[in-house]
Amino acid sequence: MLAIVPALDEQETVGSVVASIRAQLCAAGEFAVDVLVVDDGSTDRTADLARDAGAIVVSHPFNLGVGAALRTGFRFARSRGYSLAMQIDADGQHDPSEAERLIGAVVAGADLAIGSRFTSGSGDYEVSRGRRFSMRTLSRVVSRRLGQSVTDTTSGYRAFSDRAIELFADDYPSAYLSDTVESLLIAHYAGLGIVEIPVAMRERMGGVPSNNFLRSAYHLVRLMLVIALARFRRPVSRGN
């Protein structure tokens, strides 16, 4: 299994995150686990500290965004023959001890397992009023498109099957926040099975979140446009 960790200027946390992933998942003993940190143009020591902690590191020459970092991760996974992958943030919010539940859902047959902060059993997760409104609105709209309930469309804690790896290696959106939402629609239209698993999220171990009401409103409007146009989007075939 490959744990994909997109990282931008996360020198405060990336070493401990990599160490925690390796300790938790390797201790489970069910899978051989490799950690890939995709350094998305960091200007600090993110790459060095990730490598020191035991991660494989692929570096972008400059910042391309989370979506592009994930696409790099999926392409790495496909080229190395991984049949199972995970996405875990580098800021320490995702507890690797929750990963087994996401992995278990994929092993049981799902193609994309989402770690949700808002389903029953996920614990208390506090967000600003504006961001919560945006998340709930997105959840309702995306759920209607998917024909199933999805409570956390922007969660970056996910597990992927070999079919999802193959799809996203060629066709993963790159725009901020659009990547998490649009990837659900891409997976759905490609016939992949999607499930949600309740997970608890931790406070950021470092860095400063960039959320405010105006930013949330802007991204909500932009994502609504992305959702409206998604049904007309043609999947990218390999080799194009």
Sequence and secondary structure as in RCSB ss.txt:
>XXXX:A:sequence
MLAIVPALDEQETVGSVVASIRAQLCAAGEFAVDVLVVDDGSTDRTADLARDAGAIVVSHPFNLGVGAALRTGFR
FARSRGYSLAMQIDADGQHDPSEAERLIGAVVAGADLAIGSRFTSGSGDYEVSRGRRFSMRTLSRVVSRRLGQSV
TDTTSGYRAFSDRAIELFADDYPSAYLSDTVESLLIAHYAGLGIVEIPVAMRERMGGVPSNNFLRSAYHLVRLML
VIALARFRRPVSRGN
>XXXX:A:secstr
 EEEEEESS TTTHHHHHHHHHHHHHHH SS  EEEEEEES SSSHHHHHHHTT EEEEESS   HHHHHHHHHH
HHHHHT SEEEE  TTS B GGGHHHHHHHHHTT SEEEEESSSTTS      HHHHHHHHHHHHHHHHHHTS  
S TT   EEEEHHHHHHHHH    STTHHHHHHHHHHHHTT  EEEEE  B   SSS     HHHHHHHHHHHHH
HHHHHTT     TT 
